[in-house]
Amino acid sequence: MAQGIIAAEEEAGEDEAESLEMIAPGIFREWLCEGRIISFRVETVERTSLEIYARANLDIIETWTQGQPFLMLQMIESNVTITQHLHTRMKEINTAIQHAGLQGRKAIAHPSRLHSDTLRTAWAGRATSRLTTNIFSNYDQALAWLMEML
């Protein structure tokens, strides 16, 4: 998974991938494409980690530069089941993006086609005129879709 992201960045002209930061057990944050795409990787459904994940997302949303396309990649690892708590945190993040009036794209990637289809159904009809959310079962496709806005 990470190799695919690095390869996509190199194709986009990046010299090297930005650093991956663990912000809580099982939660990682990384700025991609010279800080124009924020990426979170979720490897756990532990409540305390998910609360830190949500707060980190909200902090970024609150400080995002108006007028700059908002580009976010939420990567949910294959060992993670979409629990009610995770789904609630994801809805909270989406609501904050809408309230902030940010324009751009949010990609949610989960390698399980079943989970991706479930997410797609759960998120159907939630698109706003300012933010487009798309669900992928392939990380590289999700990143490429976000990079189209750069």
Secondary structure, 3 states (H helix, E strand, C coil): CHHHHHHHHHHCCCCCCCCEEEEECCEEEEEECCCCEEEEEECCCCHHHHHHHHHHHHHHHHHCCCCCCEEEEEEECCCCCCCHHHHHHHHHHHHHHHHHCCCEEEEEECCCHHHHHHHHHHHCCCCCCCEEEEEECCHHHHHHHHHCCC
